[in-house]
């Protein structure tokens, strides 16, 4: 079991990435756009920053990678991500802290 307090306080980009995933699974580009929207344009993530953060969050067990989306042959497959139970606990703890 993860103690959410060990992760707090979250950096703003991390908070908004977890917040973006709170309502369900998303692929990287959708997270990127959702973070921009949720932060009212304050947080603009580059691809490198986003995927570095996603890798770190995967390693910490706060998010999970889902099966590849089914896409038409003309599009490349995208990886989707969702909050893990630990990630939801950390997000809720950060919301309560704020």
C-alpha positions as CSV (number, residue, x, y, z in Angstrom):
1,X,0.0,0.0,0.0
2,X,1.3,3.4,-0.9
3,X,1.3,6.3,1.5
4,X,0.0,9.3,-0.6
5,X,1.8,11.7,1.8
6,X,5.2,10.5,0.5
7,X,4.4,12.0,-2.9
8,X,3.2,15.4,-1.7
9,X,3.4,18.2,-2.6
10,X,3.0,17.4,-6.3
11,X,4.7,19.5,-8.9
12,X,2.1,21.4,-11.0
13,X,2.6,19.4,-14.2
14,X,2.3,16.1,-12.3
15,X,-0.9,17.3,-10.5
16,X,-2.5,18.3,-13.8
17,X,-1.5,15.0,-15.5
18,X,-3.1,13.0,-12.7
19,X,-6.1,15.3,-12.8
20,X,-6.5,14.8,-16.5
21,X,-6.6,11.0,-16.0
22,X,-9.1,11.3,-13.1
23,X,-12.1,11.0,-15.5
24,X,-10.8,8.0,-17.5
25,X,-8.2,6.8,-19.8
26,X,-6.4,9.1,-22.3
27,X,-3.6,8.8,-24.8
28,X,-0.6,11.2,-24.6
29,X,-1.9,13.9,-27.0
30,X,-5.2,14.0,-25.2
31,X,-3.4,14.4,-21.8
32,X,-1.3,17.2,-23.3
33,X,-4.4,19.2,-24.5
34,X,-6.3,18.4,-21.3
35,X,-3.5,19.7,-19.1
36,X,-3.5,22.9,-21.1
37,X,-7.3,23.3,-20.7
38,X,-7.4,22.4,-17.0
39,X,-4.7,24.8,-16.2
40,X,-6.3,27.6,-18.3
41,X,-3.2,27.7,-20.5
42,X,-0.7,28.0,-17.6
43,X,0.8,24.5,-18.1
44,X,2.0,23.9,-21.6
45,X,3.8,20.5,-21.7
46,X,6.3,19.6,-24.5
47,X,6.2,16.0,-25.7
48,X,9.5,15.3,-24.0
49,X,8.2,16.6,-20.7
50,X,4.9,14.8,-20.9
51,X,6.4,11.4,-21.8
52,X,9.2,11.8,-19.2
53,X,6.5,12.5,-16.6
54,X,4.4,9.5,-17.8
55,X,7.4,7.2,-17.5
56,X,8.1,8.4,-14.0
57,X,4.5,8.0,-13.0
58,X,4.4,4.5,-14.4
59,X,7.6,3.6,-12.5
60,X,6.0,5.1,-9.3
61,X,2.8,3.0,-9.8
62,X,0.6,6.1,-10.0
63,X,-0.6,5.4,-13.5
64,X,-1.0,2.3,-15.7
65,X,-0.6,1.8,-19.4
66,X,-3.5,0.2,-21.2
67,X,-3.8,-1.9,-24.3
68,X,-3.1,-0.2,-27.7
69,X,-6.1,1.6,-29.1
70,X,-7.7,0.1,-32.2
71,X,-7.0,2.5,-35.0
72,X,-7.4,2.5,-38.8
73,X,-4.3,1.2,-40.6
74,X,-3.5,4.8,-41.7
75,X,-2.9,5.8,-38.1
76,X,-0.2,4.5,-35.8
77,X,-1.3,2.9,-32.5
78,X,-1.4,5.1,-29.4
79,X,-0.7,4.1,-25.8
80,X,-3.4,5.0,-23.4
81,X,-2.9,5.7,-19.7
82,X,-5.2,5.6,-16.7
83,X,-4.9,6.3,-12.9
84,X,-4.0,3.4,-10.7
85,X,-5.6,3.1,-7.3
86,X,-2.5,4.5,-5.8
87,X,-2.5,7.4,-8.2
88,X,-6.1,8.2,-7.3
89,X,-5.2,8.2,-3.6
90,X,-2.3,10.6,-4.3
91,X,-4.4,12.9,-6.4
92,X,-7.2,13.0,-3.7
93,X,-4.5,13.7,-1.0
94,X,-3.1,16.6,-3.1
95,X,-6.6,18.0,-3.7
96,X,-7.3,17.9,0.1
97,X,-3.9,19.5,0.8
98,X,-4.6,22.4,-1.6
